[in-house]
Amino acid sequence: MDRLFCRVLLSGRNLSRLCWVIFFLFVEAVFPSCQTVPVSAAAGDAPLGEFKAVVVGSLKPGEPFVVAAAGKLPQEPRAAGRMQAALIRGERQLNRGVFFGLGETSSRGPVITAVMAVPSTAGAGPAILRIEAEGRVVHTLEVIIGERFFAAETIAITGAMSDLLTRPDPEKTAQAEQMWAIWARTGEEVFTEGYFIVPVNSTVQTSRFGGRRIYKYPDGRSSSSIHAGVDWRAPTGTPISACAPGRVVLARFRIVTGNTVVVEHMPGVYSLCYHMDRIAVAEGDLVQTGTRLGDAGATGFATGAHLHWEIRVATENTDPASFLGRRILDKEAILAILND
Ligand SMILES: [Zn+2]
């Protein structure tokens, strides 16, 4: 009887169906994170019933945005490998953020948020925001990335500067790795909800964020890069201040960026001041808006005294101007959307 059953099962179409079942079971076992979830019709849909996830604000290249969620969360917010959100276009991940507790409760329950950024290199058009818990996709939102234009600039490089940029140096590599480790860390402390200020009293911006740069070397060669911050003209000795409350996580000399101060402001959000003549704070210090971080200078890779001011969000460089005059973590707006 068993033998007859097996013969029927394995004959013709049944055999090919069995092969497909085995194939899918294999894929699910080997790639559990490949679970697919239907894309919701519009941002704000709540396919998990009690759980709601939303994008707060619009998405533009080189600018930050906030993802907020509340309700019956698929994972304990403080669990190791916290819930994450990934901005995806096609096969490419544009950015990845980690959720943290906002310290607010909506009508659906405690609110979690992730501060993320659209890379300045992302083109306009649709993308997908994937929300993940325990490594599995639990929700997807369709989003639209707006259009933005970035200026081009050409910079003549001196022999010494060329050496600084191109000469292989293990110490330079170690410093770059240390900086990336800082940017990649998403803490849980919210030192500020936003409202950043320009950290230097200067009226001359010598280089804008996102500028597509061509470096011209003395030997005729050239290379390209994208300016990750804004440059303010500032004579040596000009006071440099903290742009918002936070904790100093790096205050030391680096080969390329000179005397450098990095301040953590909220989970995954860091401001950076480069090329300073003097540093006036120490790692671990808590600072308020306006606390003096040091003095402007021309240390490291600099063509003259200036302040390079940069803000990293979930490792991505973002336009510091998009942090001025508004709160990034606008709690009223977040609660209004989640309560809706
Ligand atoms: Zn710069």
Residues whose N, C-alpha, C, O or C-beta is under 5 A from the ligand:
A	BS01	ZN	V230 D231 H308
